[in-house]
C-alpha cells in the first residue's frame, strides 16, 4: 500500500469515526432529553393533580375528618368551627387544602416514595419552610416570572427528580393568608415533588455505535486496500509497455527526472544508456511482424534480467529502441554493464542470417554519464542518443561512450 493511499484511508477512517462519534453524542443527548422530558411530564402531572385536589377542597370550604391518632386538629388553622362534635359525639376536625396536601404526601411517600412538600418563603407552619433548592426556586419564581423549576439530584444513594411550581393566591386562599399580606394573583409559595429515578446510561446505544465505528473502519480498510491495489494495478499498466511488459517511455521520463534531481542534489553519478536492435526493420521484413514482436519481448526481458539493482530501470523508448537508467553508476561501470548487455543479447542466438554485424540479433548501445557538473537532463539523454548513433556508425553490435562535456 502506498503512503498516499495510507493517508487517504487514515483520513477517511478519521472522518468516519468523527461522524459516528458525533452521531453517538447526538443520540445519547436525545436519549437523555427524552428521559428528562418523561420525568418532567410526570412532575407536571402530579403537580396539576394536587392543585386540582386542593381546589376541590377549597371550593367546598375544606372537609371534615374524624380525629384519630394520625389525624389531629391543625394548630395553624385559625378559622371558626375548626373542630366540631357530631350529635353522636364523634369529634371531627377541618382539613384545609394545605393539611390535605400534607396527608396525601405522607401516603404517597409511604406507597411510592413520592414526596410532596407545600412550602413558602413565609410559611405559617415551620415544617413548610423551604429547603435550599426550594428557596432558589421560589426566589426565581418571584424575580423572573419562571413557572417551573426542576432537575436531578442525589439523596443519599438514590438519584431523584425534583419538580416545583408556584402556588398562585386565589380568593379562597385569603381566609388563611390575607393576614400575611397576600393578594389574589400573588405567588405565595409552591409545591415541590420529589421522586426516585433510574438515570440509565444508554449502553445499548453506545455499544451499537462502537460496533458501527469499528465495522466501518474495517470495511474502509478492506475496500481501501482493494481500491489501492486496483489503482496501483492501473498505474502500473499505464507505466508498462503492453508488448514487452517492461516500463514505457512515460515512466522512463518520470524516473529520469527524479533520479537526475537526486544526483544533482547529492553529487552522485548517473548513467543513461540508449539501446537499439540492429537492423530490426529488415528483421521484420524477413521474418514477419510476429517474429519481430517475439524478438522485442525476448530482448526486453533479457535486458531487464541483467539489471537487477533496485534503482536500475529498463524501458521501451520506442519501436526497437530501449532506454536504461543506472543510478550511482559512473562511466566505467556503465561501460561494463553496456558490454554485458551486448554480449547477453548476442548469446540469445536469435537467428538473423541477413544481419550485418552477426548472424544473430544484436544491439548497439550508447552511454552517457552525469557526474554532478552543469550538464542538463536533456543534454544527458541527447549525449546517450548521440553515443548510440556513433555505435551504429562503428559497425553495430557495439558499445560507445559519449564524453560528459559533449554538448548537442
C-alpha positions, 0 to 999 in steps of 0.5 A: 500500500502506498503512503498516499493511499495510507493517508487517504484511508487514515483520513477517511477512517478519521472522518468516519469515526468523527461522524459516528462519534458525533452521531453517538453524542447526538443520540445519547443527548436525545436519549437523555432529553427524552428521559428528562422530558418523561420525568418532567411530564410526570412532575407536571402531572402530579403537580396539576393533580394536587392543585386540582385536589386542593381546589376541590377542597377549597371550593367546598370550604375544606372537609371534615375528618374524624380525629384519630391518632394520625389525624389531629386538629391543625394548630395553624388553622385559625378559622371558626368551627375548626373542630366540631362534635357530631350529635353522636359525639364523634369529634371531627376536625377541618382539613384545609387544602394545605393539611390535605396536601400534607396527608396525601404526601405522607401516603404517597411517600409511604406507597411510592416514595413520592414526596410532596412538600407545600412550602413558602418563603413565609410559611405559617407552619415551620415544617413548610419552610423551604429547603435550599433548592426550594428557596432558589426556586421560589426566589426565581419564581418571584424575580423572573416570572419562571413557572417551573423549576426542576432537575436531578439530584442525589439523596443519599444513594438514590438519584431523584427528580425534583419538580416545583411550581408556584402556588398562585393566591386565589380568593379562597386562599385569603381566609388563611393568608390575607393576614400575611399580606397576600393578594389574589394573583400573588405567588405565595409559595409552591409545591415541590415533588420529589421522586426516585429515578433510574438515570440509565446510561444508554449502553445499548446505544453506545455499544451499537455505535462502537460496533458501527465505528469499528465495522466501518473502519474495517470495511474502509480498510478492506475496500481501501486496500482493494481500491489501492491495489486496483489503482496501483494495478492501473498505474502500473499498466499505464507505466508498462509497455503492453508488448514487452511488459517492461516500463514505457517511455512515460515512466522512463521520463518520470524516473529520469527526472527524479533520479537526475534531481537526486544526483544533482542534489547529492553529487552522485553519478548517473548513467543513461544508456540508449539501446537499439536492435540492429537492423530490426526493420529488415528483421521484420521484413524477413521474418514477419511482424510476429517474429519481430514482436517475439524478438522485442519481448525476448530482448526486453526481458533479457535486458531487464534480467541483467539489471537487477539493482533496485534503482536500475530501470529498463524501458521501451523508448520506442519501436526497437529502441530501449532506454536504461537508467543506472543510478550511482553508476559512473562511466566505467561501470556503465561501460561494463554493464553496456558490454554485458548487455551486448554480449547477453543479447548476442548469446540469445542466438536469435537467428538473423542470417541477413544481419550485418554485424552477426548472424544473430540479433544484436544491439548497439548501445550508447552511454552517457554519464552525469557526474554532478557538473552543469550538464542538463537532463536533456543534454544527458539523454541527447549525449546517450542518443548521440553515443548510440548513433556513433555505435551504429556508425562503428559497425553495430553490435557495439558499445560507445561512450559519449564524453560528459562535456559533449554538448548537442 
